[in-house]
Amino acid sequence: MKPDMAGQMQDFVRTMVSAIANVSLYSPEHRQVHRLCANALAKLQEAMGDREEIILMRIDDELVLDNAPLEPSMSLGKLIQIMASRGIGHIKILPGVSRDEIRTMAVDLSGRKGAGDEIRSTDNIKFGTIDARHPEDDTEEYEQDDVGGIIPLEDIPCHEISAFAEIKDRISSKERISISCIRNIVDSFIFAFSRAASPLLAIAPLRLLDEYTYTHSTNVCILNIAQAMSFGVKGPLLHEIGVAAMLHDIGKLFIPEEILTKPGKLEPEEFEIVKLHPLTGANYLLEMTGIPKLAVVCCFEHHLRYNLTGYPKVRDGWKQNLVSHMTAVSDYFDALRTRRIYRSPMDFDTVSGIMIDTSGIELHPSLTRNFLRLLARLRDQP
């Protein structure tokens, strides 16, 4: 995200919050409301430029744009508070947005008596709610009859093992990889999850998958999709988040087998080889065609800690991608909950305690809290 766009969006938020306040203070038809909505639209159009959309995502007490949190401010805090009170996870704005749509948004967010309880999506402003589905907000990403390439969940283990075996063979032969099967697996998960009554149910397959020999990357994919859906993410971005998760550890395919399968503690020189896998994997993906840039970024950053320690080493002030933070949370959980050659799996309460203790140091605190809430609620379901 460009610095000037961040400033323009801050201006938009400040003007929009003033418009919302004036709706509550006066009326939706007051000239001050019309003036502020016109100003908000002008600020928004400056920020939009030639972009296809702007998505503002709420994650606890942060408002995220282009996977990076906006700088805190009084107006930003107020908008986050309003979104939280109305159960809004994200706001998607398209280029054709009009002043009337901005005013409708101000009225709905004002909570003014008579404005109605429903948040109304318009042609160019879409609201994504948390733990709720509103068919009128967006059309389904998959039509019921359009299921070409979709793999049944029970058949995914064979496809997943085959896909990674093929990738490993191609890497060994220094050939280019094809990720069409990876994309099909991600499409299949999203297709299945889109039929669930709530994004929370997207995590349910983990219960079934425990009895299969699933790879770590597939579990991280499921967990990433579940996290993203809980914030109302849909469409191409949700697909890219899934693909990024499936490919986040691809650099490990370059590590000698004897190091990966060593039951004891690694020697310092062996661990240095392991620490190269995020950079090796990212460089490899950079050379491939058809790989989402998000997958390259997540591959490079997934072992960076929240405080920017970890590996690879990055410069001071490095802005880690939000989806990399999301992948790190999923990666951390699955690494502890699954059996490894050097230790037994840990139970949920133990893993949860460890993740809470490391949040704000190793893991993104807001994403970690949201993630553990999702899993705890699933565990409590009958």
C-alpha positions in Angstrom: 0.0 0.0 0.0 1.4 3.4 -1.0 1.8 5.9 1.9 -0.4 8.5 0.1 -3.2 6.0 -0.2 -3.0 5.3 3.5 -3.4 9.0 4.2 -6.2 9.3 1.7 -8.1 6.5 3.4 -7.5 8.1 6.8 -9.1 11.2 5.4 -12.0 9.2 4.0 -12.5 7.5 7.4 -12.4 10.8 9.3 -15.0 12.4 7.0 -17.2 9.3 7.0 -17.2 9.1 10.8 -18.2 12.8 10.8 -21.1 12.1 8.4 -22.3 9.2 10.6 -22.2 11.4 13.7 -24.2 14.1 11.9 -26.8 11.6 10.8 -27.3 10.8 14.5 -27.2 14.5 15.6 -29.4 15.9 12.9 -31.1 13.8 10.2 -30.1 11.9 7.0 -31.4 14.8 4.9 -29.5 17.5 6.7 -27.3 19.6 4.4 -24.3 19.0 6.6 -24.7 15.2 6.0 -24.9 15.7 2.3 -21.8 17.9 2.3 -19.8 15.4 4.4 -20.9 12.5 2.2 -19.8 14.4 -0.9 -16.4 15.1 0.7 -16.1 11.5 1.8 -16.8 10.4 -1.8 -14.1 12.7 -3.1 -11.5 11.4 -0.6 -12.5 7.8 -1.5 -12.2 8.4 -5.3 -8.7 9.9 -4.7 -7.7 6.7 -2.9 -9.4 4.4 -5.4 -7.5 5.7 -8.4 -7.5 2.9 -11.0 -8.0 0.1 -8.4 -10.7 -2.5 -9.0 -11.8 -2.4 -5.3 -10.9 -1.3 -1.8 -11.4 -3.7 1.1 -11.3 -2.5 4.7 -11.1 -5.5 7.0 -11.7 -5.3 10.8 -9.5 -7.5 13.0 -10.3 -6.8 16.6 -9.0 -3.3 17.2 -7.3 -2.8 13.8 -8.5 -1.8 10.4 -6.6 -3.4 7.7 -6.1 -2.2 4.1 -4.1 -4.2 1.5 -3.1 -6.6 4.3 -1.5 -3.9 6.4 -3.1 -2.1 9.4 -3.9 1.6 9.1 -2.3 3.9 11.7 -4.5 4.2 14.8 -6.5 7.4 15.1 -9.6 8.6 17.0 -11.7 8.4 13.8 -10.4 5.0 12.9 -11.1 3.7 16.4 -14.7 5.0 16.2 -15.3 3.3 12.8 -13.9 0.0 14.2 -16.2 0.4 17.2 -19.2 1.0 14.9 -18.3 -2.0 12.7 -17.9 -4.2 15.8 -21.3 -3.2 17.2 -23.0 -4.1 13.8 -21.0 -7.4 13.4 -19.2 -6.1 10.3 -16.0 -7.9 9.4 -15.2 -6.0 6.2 -16.4 -3.3 3.8 -15.7 -3.7 0.1 -16.0 -0.6 -2.1 -16.1 -0.7 -5.9 -15.1 2.1 -8.3 -18.7 3.1 -9.3 -19.7 4.1 -5.8 -22.0 7.1 -5.6 -22.8 9.8 -3.1 -26.2 8.3 -2.4 -24.5 5.0 -1.6 -22.1 6.8 0.8 -25.1 8.4 2.5 -26.9 5.1 2.8 -23.8 3.7 4.4 -23.7 6.6 6.9 -27.3 6.2 7.8 -27.0 2.4 8.3 -23.9 2.7 10.4 -25.4 5.6 12.5 -27.8 3.2 14.3 -30.3 6.1 14.1 -33.8 5.0 15.2 -35.8 4.2 12.1 -32.8 3.4 10.0 -33.5 -0.3 10.3 -31.5 -3.1 11.8 -30.2 -4.5 8.6 -26.9 -3.3 7.1 -27.8 -2.8 3.4 -25.2 -3.7 0.8 -25.5 -1.6 -2.4 -24.2 -2.2 -5.9 -20.8 -0.7 -5.0 -20.6 -1.1 -1.2 -20.6 -4.6 0.2 -20.6 -5.5 3.8 -19.2 -8.8 5.1 -20.5 -9.9 8.4 -18.8 -12.2 11.0 -20.2 -15.6 11.7 -23.3 -14.9 9.6 -24.2 -15.3 6.0 -26.3 -12.9 4.0 -27.0 -14.1 0.5 -28.1 -10.7 -0.6 -24.6 -9.3 0.2 -22.7 -11.2 -2.5 -23.6 -13.9 -5.0 -22.2 -17.3 -4.1 -18.7 -17.9 -5.4 -19.7 -21.3 -6.8 -23.0 -22.1 -8.6 -24.6 -25.4 -7.7 -24.2 -26.8 -11.2 -20.7 -25.3 -11.8 -18.6 -28.0 -10.0 -16.0 -28.8 -12.7 -12.7 -29.7 -11.1 -14.1 -29.9 -7.6 -12.7 -32.8 -5.6 -14.9 -34.5 -2.9 -13.4 -34.0 0.5 -13.0 -37.7 1.1 -10.9 -38.0 -2.1 -8.6 -35.1 -1.3 -5.9 -37.1 0.6 -5.0 -39.1 -2.5 -4.9 -35.9 -4.7 -2.9 -34.0 -2.1 -0.3 -36.7 -1.7 -0.1 -37.1 -5.5 0.3 -33.3 -6.0 3.2 -32.9 -3.6 4.9 -36.1 -4.9 4.7 -34.6 -8.4 6.1 -31.3 -7.2 8.9 -33.0 -5.4 9.8 -35.0 -8.5 9.8 -31.9 -10.6 12.0 -30.0 -8.1 14.5 -33.0 -8.1 14.6 -32.9 -11.9 14.9 -29.1 -11.9 11.7 -28.8 -13.9 8.9 -26.2 -13.6 5.9 -27.2 -11.5 2.3 -27.1 -12.3 0.0 -26.2 -9.4 -3.3 -27.0 -11.1 -3.9 -29.8 -8.7 -3.1 -27.5 -5.7 -5.6 -25.0 -7.1 -8.3 -27.8 -7.4 -7.7 -28.8 -3.8 -8.1 -25.2 -2.6 -11.2 -24.8 -4.8 -12.7 -28.0 -3.3 -12.2 -26.8 0.2 -13.7 -23.4 -0.5 -16.6 -25.0 -2.4 -17.3 -27.3 0.6 -17.0 -24.5 3.1 -19.2 -22.1 1.1 -22.0 -24.6 1.7 -21.6 -24.4 5.5 -24.0 -22.4 7.5 -21.2 -20.5 9.2 -17.5 -19.8 8.6 -17.0 -21.5 11.9 -18.0 -24.8 10.3 -15.1 -24.5 7.9 -12.8 -25.9 10.5 -15.0 -29.0 11.1 -13.2 -31.2 8.5 -10.1 -31.1 10.8 -12.0 -33.6 13.0 -12.4 -36.0 10.0 -9.0 -35.4 8.6 -7.2 -36.5 11.7 -7.7 -40.2 10.7 -6.0 -39.5 7.3 -2.3 -39.0 6.5 -2.7 -35.4 5.7 0.3 -33.1 5.2 1.0 -30.1 7.3 0.4 -27.8 4.3 -3.2 -29.1 3.8 -4.1 -28.5 7.5 -2.6 -25.0 7.3 -4.7 -24.4 4.2 -7.9 -25.4 6.0 -7.1 -23.2 9.0 -6.2 -20.2 6.8 -9.4 -20.5 4.8 -11.4 -20.8 8.1 -9.6 -17.7 9.5 -10.2 -15.7 6.3 -13.9 -16.7 6.1 -14.5 -15.7 9.7 -13.6 -12.1 8.6 -15.9 -12.3 5.6 -13.2 -12.8 3.0 -14.6 -14.3 -0.3 -13.7 -14.6 -4.0 -10.2 -14.5 -5.5 -8.5 -13.3 -2.3 -9.8 -16.3 -0.4 -8.5 -18.6 -3.1 -5.1 -16.9 -3.0 -5.0 -17.3 0.8 -5.6 -21.0 0.4 -3.0 -21.4 -2.4 -0.5 -19.5 -0.3 -1.0 -21.8 2.6 -0.6 -24.9 0.4 2.7 -23.6 -0.9 4.1 -21.9 2.3 6.5 -24.8 3.1 7.5 -25.7 -0.4 11.1 -24.7 0.4 11.3 -27.8 2.7 11.3 -29.9 -0.4 14.9 -28.7 -1.0 16.1 -29.8 2.4 17.9 -33.2 2.5 15.6 -36.0 3.7 18.0 -37.1 6.5 17.7 -33.6 8.1 13.9 -33.5 7.8 13.4 -36.9 9.3 16.1 -36.7 12.0 14.5 -37.8 15.3 16.9 -36.0 17.6 18.0 -32.4 18.0 19.5 -30.8 14.8 23.2 -29.8 14.8 23.7 -26.0 14.4 24.8 -26.4 10.8 21.8 -28.6 10.1 19.4 -26.0 11.6 21.1 -23.3 9.4 20.1 -25.4 6.3 16.5 -25.6 7.6 16.4 -21.8 8.2 17.1 -21.3 4.5 13.8 -22.9 3.4 11.6 -19.8 3.4 14.0 -17.9 1.1 14.7 -21.0 -1.1 11.0 -21.6 -1.5 10.2 -17.9 -2.2 12.9 -17.7 -4.9 11.6 -20.9 -6.4 8.0 -19.7 -6.6 9.2 -16.4 -8.1 10.4 -18.2 -11.1 7.1 -20.0 -11.7 4.3 -18.7 -13.8 0.7 -18.5 -12.5 1.8 -18.4 -8.8 0.0 -15.7 -6.8 2.4 -13.0 -5.4 0.8 -13.6 -2.1 2.1 -17.2 -2.1 5.7 -15.9 -2.6 5.3 -13.4 0.2 3.8 -16.0 2.7 6.5 -18.5 1.8 9.2 -15.9 2.6 7.6 -14.5 5.8 5.9 -17.5 7.5 8.8 -18.0 10.0 9.1 -14.3 10.8 7.8 -13.6 14.3 5.4 -10.8 15.2 8.3 -8.9 16.7 10.3 -9.5 13.4 12.8 -12.0 15.0 12.8 -15.5 13.6 14.0 -16.1 10.0 15.0 -15.0 7.4 16.5 -11.8 8.8 14.7 -8.6 7.7 15.4 -4.9 8.0 14.1 -2.8 10.9 10.6 -1.6 10.2 9.7 -4.4 7.9 5.9 -4.6 7.3 4.8 -8.2 7.4 1.8 -9.1 5.3 -1.3 -9.8 7.2 -1.8 -13.2 5.4 1.7 -14.2 6.5 0.7 -13.5 10.1 -2.4 -15.6 9.5 -0.3 -18.4 8.0 2.1 -18.2 10.9 -0.8 -18.7 13.4 -2.1 -21.7 11.4 1.4 -23.1 11.0 2.2 -22.8 14.7 -1.1 -24.5 15.8 -0.7 -27.4 13.4 3.0 -27.9 14.3 2.0 -28.4 17.9 -1.2 -30.4 17.5 0.1 -33.0 15.1 2.5 -35.9 15.8 6.1 -35.2 14.8 9.0 -37.6 14.6 10.6 -36.0 17.6 7.5 -35.6 19.9 3.9 -36.5 20.5 1.0 -34.2 19.7 -0.3 -31.7 22.3 -3.9 -31.3 23.4 -5.9 -28.2 22.5 -5.7 -26.6 26.0 -1.9 -26.9 26.1 -1.5 -25.6 22.5 -3.9 -22.7 23.3 -1.9 -21.7 26.4 1.3 -21.7 24.5 -0.1 -19.6 21.7 -1.6 -17.1 24.2 1.8 -16.8 25.9 3.6 -16.2 22.6 1.0 -13.8 21.1 2.5 -10.3 20.7 6.0 -11.8 20.6 5.9 -14.6 18.0 2.3 -14.5 16.9 -0.1 -11.6 15.9 -2.2 -11.1 19.0 -5.5 -10.2 17.4 -5.4 -13.0 14.9 -4.3 -15.5 17.6 -7.3 -14.5 19.8 -9.7 -14.8 16.9 -8.2 -18.2 15.8 -8.5 -19.7 19.3 -12.0 -18.4 19.7 -13.0 -20.2 16.5 -11.4 -23.5 17.6 -12.8 -23.3 21.1 -16.4 -22.7 19.8 -16.0 -25.6 17.4 -14.8 -27.9 20.2 -17.8 -26.9 22.4 -20.2 -27.8 19.7 -22.1 -31.2 20.2 
